[in-house]
Amino acid sequence: MNSILEFFYLYKETIFIIALSIILGIVVISNVPAILHTPLMSGANAISGVIIIGAIILVGHADNTLTLILGLIGIVLATLNVVGGFVVTDRMLEMFKRKKQK
């Protein structure tokens, strides 16, 4: 128990910044109108692409098993996010296409 309190005391600024980032992210995302969803999804895909490259670099320089596993998990999760983002974006863009006339 003492080590947990010591950890929070040592990293209180970092924990505070992470907590504020989470709260700010939730507030911003919940107030986004549906019309802006597609451009924001494209931006999120770009960020996830950068995360994939960083995770590949991490895996390439892995010194131990934990680093390798965390890098591989990062690659898998970011790839799922990019693929899912493209699928959702594609489906949303299909809504704006004109229907074919018979």
C-alpha positions, -999 to 999 in steps of 0.1 A, spaced: 0 0 0 28 23 8 45 18 -26 12 28 -43 10 60 -24 46 67 -30 41 62 -68 11 86 -68 32 112 -49 61 109 -72 40 111 -104 12 133 -92 17 159 -120 17 132 -147 -14 115 -133 -31 149 -131 -23 157 -167 -35 122 -178 -68 126 -158 -74 160 -173 -67 147 -208 -92 119 -204 -119 143 -191 -112 168 -218 -113 141 -245 -146 128 -233 -161 163 -232 -148 172 -267 -159 140 -283 -193 140 -268 -200 175 -281 -190 168 -317 -219 171 -342 -225 141 -365 -215 162 -396 -179 165 -383 -175 128 -375 -159 118 -408 -132 145 -408 -123 137 -372 -122 100 -380 -97 107 -408 -76 127 -383 -77 98 -358 -66 74 -385 -36 96 -392 -27 96 -355 -31 59 -353 -8 55 -384 19 74 -365 13 51 -335 18 21 -357 51 34 -369 63 42 -334 53 7 -322 72 -9 -351 103 11 -341 97 0 -305 95 -37 -316 126 -33 -337 146 -20 -307 131 -43 -281 156 -53 -254 133 -76 -234 102 -96 -238 79 -70 -221 89 -43 -246 84 -67 -275 49 -77 -262 38 -41 -255 50 -31 -290 31 -59 -307 0 -51 -287 4 -14 -298 7 -25 -334 -24 -47 -333 -46 -22 -315 -35 8 -337 -41 -13 -368 -75 -23 -356 -83 14 -350 -71 24 -385 -90 -4 -402 -122 3 -382 -119 40 -389 -116 35 -426 -147 12 -425 -167 37 -406 -156 66 -428 -164 46 -459 -199 38 -446 -205 74 -437 -194 86 -471 -217 61 -488 -246 79 -471 -238 111 -490 -237 94 -525 -266 98 -547 -288 68 -552 -287 52 -587 -317 60 -608 -335 30 -624 
